[in-house]
Amino acid sequence: MKGVLIMANYNIDTICVQGGYEPKKGEPRVVPIVQSTTFKYETSRQMGDLFDLKEPGYFYTRLANPTNDAVANKICQLEGGVAAILTSSGQAANFYAIFNIAGAGDHVIASSAIYGGTYNLIAKTMKNMGIETTFVDPDISPEELDSKFRPNTKLVFGEVLANPALKILDIEKFAKVAHQHGVPLIVDNTFPTPIFCRPFEWGADIVTHSTTKYMNGFANSVGGAVVDSGNFDWTKYSEKFPGLTTPDETYHGTVYTESFGKAAYIVKMTTNLMRDLGSIPSPQNSFYLGVGLETLHLRMERHYENALALAKHLEKHPKVSWVSFSGLENDSQHELAKKYLPKGSCGVISFGVVGGREAAVKFMDSLKLAAIVTHVADARTCVLHPASTTHRQMNDEELLAAGVSPDLIRMSVGIEDVQDIIADVDQALEK
């Protein structure tokens, strides 16, 4: 639940390998899988103190588990936060991040260029819960963004690198306007990961992840994470965030900001949302995530290197109508990439095939090495047609706002030999 910066003086590559867990004498060298729902104590008072949050410890895995906490600590250290929690999916992470501070009657501002599932969560499901959202183009001017705020606006949300439009969020712009209105900026950092971008350094307050993607890296476990920077002053805007700054009668009258300081946001998420909704990952899944994180710094470099090589190849191909990848010098996102993603972005590229939707489907069906899967961002190259899959619930206007054209192919470039990847794409384009 809490991220203890035990490796604050080490570089990010070292944190990938050894962060989050420091075994003591005689303890396992590798994070153990504590596959237990519950934990034993000797007296009722000991258990009561845990329930009252007077003592740290574990009593039920829905609220906290040693395996989950070790991996959450590592992610917290990678992002440079003060506290973090794992969830059972990236969708759960985004839902928790918003719902922790916004409820019925509140208003949210969100970038329109986000993953289709997140768009539907915010635009439809959370609307049914009484939370209204205004979607804005990520290229919106600060003045126009300022005009979208209401007295009941509780937060601003966006994706650092949009899936699949690959638009880069101007984090500083959105953070500055959000802070002028006394609300936090929440950003999903799934695609760049902290290897390529650390949003807290640009003014973001809370970061979310679908750890299912690059962080896990091998498509063997679904998960999510929420990390708090500890930088947003909830008490300064107490009237906006009473759930954090006034007594919580469902948890013994605890005032989270008074009892837990900078960790207040994550503690409230644990004691309220995880308690009531229970989207906790299994310790086994967290273990897989932890193993994946140990090579994150190596894999992200290879993903980007391969994707850039393929993007440059496709740029010159006569059967490709357009390519979107911020690493390309003539890409619309290249200038923002130089600022926020100077070392790389990710391994995902978008492009269109001459001939539109039908040609795109024929191309995908002809691939041999790359697989057609719903997943994205793992070690193996995979491909998807978002307009007919991940974003199929959107109408044409919503697709356009999200940056998804009917002919858009999303290719997640893996860490195989890049010449094999290019050869596979070429033979499919020929067909």
C-alpha positions as CSV (number, residue, x, y, z in Angstrom):
1,M,0.0,0.0,0.0
2,K,2.8,2.4,0.8
3,G,5.9,3.0,-1.3
4,V,8.9,3.3,0.9
5,L,11.8,4.9,-1.0
6,I,14.4,2.4,0.1
7,M,16.3,2.7,-3.1
8,A,16.0,6.5,-3.6
9,N,19.7,6.9,-4.5
10,Y,19.8,4.2,-7.2
11,N,19.1,4.8,-10.9
12,I,16.0,3.5,-12.5
13,D,17.6,0.5,-14.1
14,T,18.7,-0.8,-10.7
15,I,15.2,-0.1,-9.2
16,C,13.7,-2.3,-12.0
17,V,15.9,-5.2,-10.8
18,Q,16.0,-4.7,-7.1
19,G,13.4,-2.1,-6.1
20,G,10.5,-2.6,-3.7
21,Y,11.8,-5.5,-1.7
22,E,14.8,-5.8,0.6
23,P,15.1,-9.3,2.1
24,K,16.6,-9.5,5.6
25,K,18.8,-12.3,6.9
26,G,17.5,-15.7,6.0
27,E,14.5,-14.4,4.0
28,P,13.8,-15.4,0.3
29,R,16.0,-13.6,-2.2
30,V,13.1,-13.4,-4.6
31,V,9.7,-11.8,-3.6
32,P,7.7,-14.7,-2.2
33,I,4.2,-15.5,-3.4
34,V,2.1,-15.1,-0.3
35,Q,-1.0,-17.0,-1.7
36,S,-3.1,-16.6,1.4
37,T,-6.3,-14.8,2.0
38,T,-5.8,-14.2,5.6
39,F,-3.1,-13.8,8.4
40,K,-3.0,-15.1,11.9
41,Y,-2.7,-13.0,15.1
42,E,-2.5,-14.0,18.8
43,T,-5.0,-11.7,20.4
44,S,-8.2,-9.9,19.4
45,R,-6.6,-6.6,20.3
46,Q,-3.9,-7.1,17.8
47,M,-6.5,-7.7,15.1
48,G,-8.5,-4.7,16.3
49,D,-5.5,-2.4,16.1
50,L,-5.0,-3.4,12.5
51,F,-8.6,-2.7,11.6
52,D,-8.3,0.7,13.4
53,L,-5.2,1.5,11.3
54,K,-3.2,1.9,14.5
55,E,-0.7,-0.7,13.5
56,P,0.7,-1.6,10.1
57,G,0.3,-5.2,9.0
58,Y,-1.8,-7.7,7.1
59,F,-5.1,-9.3,8.0
60,Y,-6.9,-9.8,4.7
61,T,-5.6,-9.9,1.1
62,R,-8.4,-7.9,-0.3
63,L,-7.0,-4.9,1.6
64,A,-3.2,-5.7,1.5
65,N,-0.9,-8.6,0.8
66,P,3.0,-8.7,1.1
67,T,3.5,-9.9,-2.5
68,N,1.2,-7.2,-3.9
69,D,2.9,-4.5,-1.7
70,A,6.4,-5.4,-2.7
71,V,5.5,-5.0,-6.4
72,A,3.5,-1.8,-5.7
73,N,6.6,-0.4,-3.9
74,K,8.8,-1.1,-6.9
75,I,6.4,0.7,-9.2
76,C,6.1,3.5,-6.7
77,Q,9.9,3.9,-6.7
78,L,10.1,3.7,-10.5
79,E,7.6,6.6,-10.8
80,G,9.1,8.6,-7.9
81,G,5.9,8.6,-5.9
82,V,5.1,8.3,-2.2
83,A,2.5,5.6,-2.2
84,A,1.0,3.1,-4.6
85,I,-1.5,0.3,-4.9
86,L,-2.0,-2.6,-7.3
87,T,-5.4,-3.3,-8.8
88,S,-6.8,-6.3,-10.8
89,S,-6.6,-4.5,-14.1
90,G,-5.8,-1.2,-15.7
91,Q,-9.5,-0.4,-16.1
92,A,-9.8,-0.9,-12.3
93,A,-6.8,1.4,-11.7
94,N,-8.4,4.3,-13.8
95,F,-11.8,3.8,-12.2
96,Y,-10.3,3.8,-8.7
97,A,-8.1,6.8,-9.4
98,I,-11.1,8.9,-10.5
99,F,-13.8,7.5,-8.1
100,N,-11.5,8.0,-5.1
101,I,-12.1,11.8,-5.4
102,A,-15.2,12.2,-7.6
103,G,-18.7,11.1,-7.0
104,A,-22.3,11.7,-8.1
105,G,-22.8,15.3,-9.0
106,D,-19.2,15.9,-9.8
107,H,-17.5,16.9,-13.0
108,V,-14.3,15.6,-14.7
109,I,-12.3,16.9,-17.7
110,A,-10.6,14.3,-19.8
111,S,-8.6,14.2,-23.0
112,S,-10.6,12.7,-25.9
113,A,-7.5,10.8,-27.1
114,I,-7.6,7.9,-24.8
115,Y,-8.1,4.1,-24.9
116,G,-11.6,3.1,-26.0
117,G,-12.3,1.1,-22.9
118,T,-11.3,4.0,-20.7
119,Y,-13.4,6.4,-22.8
120,N,-16.4,4.1,-22.4
121,L,-15.7,3.8,-18.6
122,I,-15.7,7.6,-18.2
123,A,-18.3,8.6,-20.8
124,K,-20.9,6.0,-20.2
125,T,-20.5,3.9,-17.0
126,M,-19.3,6.7,-14.7
127,K,-22.0,9.0,-16.2
128,N,-24.5,6.4,-15.0
129,M,-23.0,6.9,-11.6
130,G,-23.7,10.6,-11.7
131,I,-20.2,11.8,-12.8
132,E,-20.3,14.1,-15.8
133,T,-17.3,14.4,-18.1
134,T,-16.2,17.1,-20.6
135,F,-13.8,15.6,-23.3
136,V,-11.3,18.0,-24.8
137,D,-8.9,17.7,-27.7
138,P,-5.3,17.2,-26.3
139,D,-4.2,20.1,-28.6
140,I,-6.7,22.5,-26.8
141,S,-5.3,25.9,-25.9
142,P,-4.7,26.7,-22.2
143,E,-7.3,29.5,-22.4
144,E,-10.0,27.2,-23.9
145,L,-9.1,24.5,-21.4
146,D,-9.5,27.0,-18.6
147,S,-13.1,27.7,-19.8
148,K,-14.1,24.1,-19.4
149,F,-13.8,24.0,-15.6
150,R,-16.8,24.2,-13.4
151,P,-17.2,24.7,-9.6
152,N,-17.8,20.9,-9.2
153,T,-14.8,19.9,-11.4
154,K,-12.7,17.4,-9.3
155,L,-9.9,16.4,-11.7
156,V,-8.3,16.3,-15.1
157,F,-7.5,13.0,-16.8
158,G,-5.4,12.0,-19.8
159,E,-3.0,9.5,-21.3
160,V,0.7,10.4,-21.6
161,L,0.7,8.5,-24.9
162,A,-2.8,7.8,-26.2
163,N,-3.8,4.3,-27.2
164,P,-4.0,3.9,-30.2
165,A,-3.9,7.5,-31.6
166,L,-0.3,7.9,-30.2
167,K,-1.0,11.6,-29.3
168,I,1.3,12.9,-26.6
169,L,-0.3,14.8,-23.8
170,D,1.2,18.2,-23.0
171,I,1.5,17.3,-19.3
172,E,2.8,20.7,-18.2
173,K,-0.1,22.6,-19.9
174,F,-2.8,20.3,-18.5
175,A,-1.2,20.3,-15.0
176,K,-0.8,24.1,-14.9
177,V,-4.5,24.8,-15.7
178,A,-5.7,22.0,-13.4
179,H,-3.7,23.4,-10.5
180,Q,-5.0,26.9,-11.2
181,H,-8.5,25.4,-10.5
182,G,-7.3,23.5,-7.4
183,V,-7.7,20.0,-8.8
184,P,-5.1,17.2,-9.6
185,L,-4.0,15.9,-12.9
186,I,-4.3,12.1,-13.3
187,V,-2.4,10.6,-16.2
188,D,-2.2,7.0,-17.5
189,N,1.5,6.2,-18.2
190,T,1.0,2.7,-19.6
191,F,2.7,3.0,-23.0
192,P,5.9,5.0,-22.1
193,T,6.3,3.5,-18.6
194,P,8.6,5.3,-16.2
195,I,11.5,4.2,-18.3
196,F,10.6,6.8,-21.0
197,C,8.5,9.3,-19.0
198,R,8.1,10.2,-15.3
199,P,4.9,12.4,-15.3
200,F,5.5,13.7,-11.8
201,E,8.5,15.5,-13.0
202,W,6.2,17.5,-15.4
203,G,3.5,18.4,-12.8
204,A,1.2,15.4,-12.9
205,D,-0.2,14.4,-9.5
206,I,-1.3,10.8,-9.8
207,V,-0.2,8.2,-12.3
208,T,-2.1,5.0,-13.4
209,H,-0.9,2.0,-15.3
210,S,-2.3,-1.0,-17.0
211,T,0.5,-3.3,-15.8
212,T,-0.9,-5.9,-18.1
213,K,1.1,-4.2,-20.9
214,Y,4.9,-3.4,-20.9
215,M,5.3,-3.6,-17.2
216,N,4.4,-7.3,-17.1
217,G,5.7,-7.7,-20.7
218,F,4.8,-11.3,-21.3
219,A,1.0,-11.4,-21.5
220,N,0.6,-13.8,-18.6
221,S,-1.3,-11.6,-16.1
222,V,-3.8,-8.8,-16.0
223,G,-3.2,-5.9,-13.6
224,G,-3.1,-2.2,-12.9
225,A,-1.5,0.3,-10.5
226,V,-2.2,3.7,-9.1
227,V,0.7,5.8,-7.9
228,D,0.4,9.1,-5.9
229,S,3.1,11.7,-6.1
230,G,2.3,13.2,-2.7
231,N,2.5,16.6,-4.3
232,F,-1.1,17.7,-4.4
233,D,-2.2,19.6,-1.2
234,W,-5.7,18.1,-0.5
235,T,-6.0,20.2,2.7
236,K,-5.6,23.5,0.7
237,Y,-8.8,22.6,-1.2
238,S,-10.5,20.8,1.6
239,E,-14.0,21.8,0.5
240,K,-13.4,20.0,-2.9
241,F,-12.1,16.8,-1.3
242,P,-14.0,16.1,1.9
243,G,-13.5,12.4,1.6
244,L,-9.8,13.0,2.3
245,T,-10.0,15.9,4.7
246,T,-13.0,15.2,7.0
247,P,-13.8,12.2,9.2
248,D,-14.7,9.0,7.4
249,E,-17.5,7.5,9.5
250,T,-17.2,4.2,7.6
251,Y,-13.6,3.9,9.0
252,H,-13.8,4.9,12.6
253,G,-13.8,8.7,11.9
254,T,-10.4,8.6,10.3
255,V,-9.3,11.9,8.7
256,Y,-6.9,10.6,6.0
257,T,-4.9,13.7,5.5
258,E,-4.3,14.1,9.3
259,S,-3.4,10.4,9.9
260,F,-1.5,9.6,6.8
261,G,-0.2,12.8,5.3
262,K,1.1,12.4,1.8
263,A,-0.1,8.8,1.6
264,A,-3.7,9.9,2.3
265,Y,-5.0,9.3,-1.2
266,I,-3.8,5.7,-1.5
267,V,-4.8,4.8,2.1
268,K,-8.4,6.1,1.4
269,M,-8.4,4.1,-1.9
270,T,-7.4,1.0,0.1
271,T,-9.8,1.4,3.0
272,N,-12.8,2.5,0.9
273,L,-12.6,1.3,-2.7
274,M,-10.6,-1.9,-2.3
275,R,-12.6,-2.8,0.8
276,D,-16.0,-2.3,-0.9
277,L,-15.2,-3.2,-4.6
278,G,-12.4,-5.6,-4.1
279,S,-10.5,-5.3,-7.4
280,I,-7.3,-6.7,-5.9
281,P,-4.8,-8.7,-8.0
282,S,-4.0,-12.3,-6.9
283,P,-0.5,-12.5,-5.4
284,Q,0.4,-15.0,-8.2
285,N,-0.4,-12.3,-10.8
286,S,1.6,-9.7,-8.9
287,F,4.5,-12.1,-8.8
288,Y,4.5,-12.4,-12.6
289,L,4.3,-8.6,-12.8
290,G,7.3,-8.3,-10.5
291,V,9.4,-10.7,-12.6
292,G,8.5,-8.7,-15.7
293,L,9.5,-5.4,-14.1
294,E,13.1,-6.8,-13.7
295,T,13.7,-6.5,-17.4
296,L,11.5,-3.5,-18.2
297,H,14.5,-1.2,-18.8
298,L,16.0,-3.6,-21.3
299,R,12.8,-4.4,-23.1
300,M,11.5,-0.8,-23.6
301,E,14.7,0.1,-25.4
302,R,14.4,-2.8,-27.8
303,H,10.7,-2.2,-28.3
304,Y,11.4,1.4,-29.3
305,E,14.4,0.6,-31.4
306,N,12.4,-2.1,-33.4
307,A,9.3,0.2,-33.8
308,L,11.4,3.1,-35.1
309,A,13.1,0.8,-37.7
310,L,9.7,-0.5,-38.8
311,A,8.1,3.0,-38.9
312,K,10.9,4.3,-41.1
313,H,10.5,1.3,-43.4
314,L,6.7,1.7,-43.7
315,E,7.1,5.5,-44.3
316,K,8.7,4.6,-47.7
317,H,6.4,1.7,-48.6
318,P,4.1,2.4,-51.6
319,K,1.2,0.3,-50.0
320,V,1.2,2.3,-46.8
321,S,-0.8,5.6,-46.9
322,W,0.4,7.1,-43.6
323,V,2.4,6.2,-40.5
324,S,2.1,7.6,-37.0
325,F,5.1,7.3,-34.6
326,S,6.5,10.1,-32.6
327,G,10.1,9.0,-33.3
328,L,9.7,10.0,-37.0
329,E,11.0,13.5,-37.5
330,N,8.0,14.6,-39.6
331,D,5.4,13.2,-37.2
332,S,2.9,15.6,-35.7
333,Q,3.9,14.5,-32.2
334,H,7.7,14.7,-32.7
335,E,8.2,18.1,-31.0
336,L,6.3,17.0,-27.9
337,A,8.2,13.7,-28.0
338,K,11.5,15.7,-27.8
339,K,10.2,17.3,-24.7
340,Y,8.5,14.5,-22.8
341,L,9.9,11.3,-24.4
342,P,13.5,12.2,-25.5
343,K,14.8,8.7,-25.0
344,G,11.9,6.9,-26.7
345,S,8.1,6.4,-26.5
346,C,7.1,2.7,-26.8
347,G,6.9,-0.1,-29.4
348,V,3.4,0.8,-30.7
349,I,2.9,2.3,-34.1
350,S,-0.2,3.2,-36.1
351,F,-0.5,3.2,-39.9
352,G,-2.9,3.0,-42.7
353,V,-2.9,0.6,-45.7
354,V,-3.7,1.9,-49.2
355,G,-7.2,0.6,-49.9
356,G,-8.8,1.4,-46.5
357,R,-10.6,-0.9,-44.1
358,E,-10.8,-3.9,-46.5
359,A,-7.1,-3.7,-47.4
360,A,-6.2,-3.4,-43.7
361,V,-8.1,-6.6,-42.8
362,K,-6.5,-8.5,-45.7
363,F,-3.1,-7.3,-44.6
364,M,-3.7,-8.4,-41.0
365,D,-5.0,-11.8,-42.1
366,S,-1.8,-12.4,-44.1
367,L,0.7,-11.9,-41.3
368,K,2.5,-14.9,-40.1
369,L,4.9,-13.8,-37.3
370,A,2.7,-11.1,-35.9
371,A,-0.5,-12.3,-34.3
372,I,-4.0,-10.7,-34.3
373,V,-4.8,-10.3,-30.7
374,T,-6.7,-7.9,-28.4
375,H,-3.6,-7.4,-26.4
376,V,-0.8,-4.9,-27.0
377,A,2.6,-4.0,-25.6
378,D,4.2,-7.4,-24.8
379,A,7.3,-9.1,-26.0
380,R,5.7,-10.6,-29.1
381,T,4.7,-8.6,-32.1
382,C,0.9,-8.3,-32.5
383,V,-1.6,-6.3,-34.5
384,L,-5.2,-5.1,-34.2
385,H,-7.8,-3.0,-36.1
386,P,-9.1,-0.7,-33.3
387,A,-12.2,0.6,-35.2
388,S,-13.7,-2.9,-35.3
389,T,-12.4,-4.1,-31.9
390,T,-11.2,-2.1,-29.0
391,H,-13.1,1.1,-30.1
392,R,-16.1,-0.5,-31.8
393,Q,-18.5,0.9,-29.2
394,M,-17.7,4.4,-30.5
395,N,-19.6,6.2,-33.3
396,D,-17.7,7.9,-36.2
397,E,-17.6,11.2,-34.4
398,E,-16.2,9.7,-31.2
399,L,-13.6,7.7,-33.2
400,L,-12.5,10.9,-34.9
401,A,-12.1,12.6,-31.6
402,A,-10.1,9.7,-30.3
403,G,-7.8,9.8,-33.3
404,V,-8.9,6.4,-34.7
405,S,-9.6,6.3,-38.4
406,P,-11.4,3.4,-40.1
407,D,-8.1,2.3,-41.8
408,L,-5.9,2.6,-38.7
409,I,-3.9,-0.5,-37.9
410,R,-2.2,-0.7,-34.5
411,M,0.9,-2.7,-34.5
412,S,2.7,-3.5,-31.2
413,V,6.3,-4.2,-32.3
414,G,7.9,-6.9,-30.1
415,I,11.5,-7.6,-29.2
416,E,12.1,-10.3,-31.9
417,D,14.7,-9.7,-34.6
418,V,13.6,-6.6,-36.4
419,Q,14.5,-8.0,-39.9
420,D,12.1,-10.9,-39.3
421,I,9.4,-8.4,-38.3
422,I,9.9,-6.2,-41.4
423,A,10.0,-9.3,-43.7
424,D,6.6,-10.5,-42.2
425,V,5.0,-7.0,-42.8
426,D,6.4,-6.8,-46.3
427,Q,5.0,-10.2,-47.4
428,A,1.6,-9.3,-45.9
429,L,1.6,-6.0,-47.7
430,E,2.3,-7.8,-51.0
431,K,-0.9,-9.8,-50.6
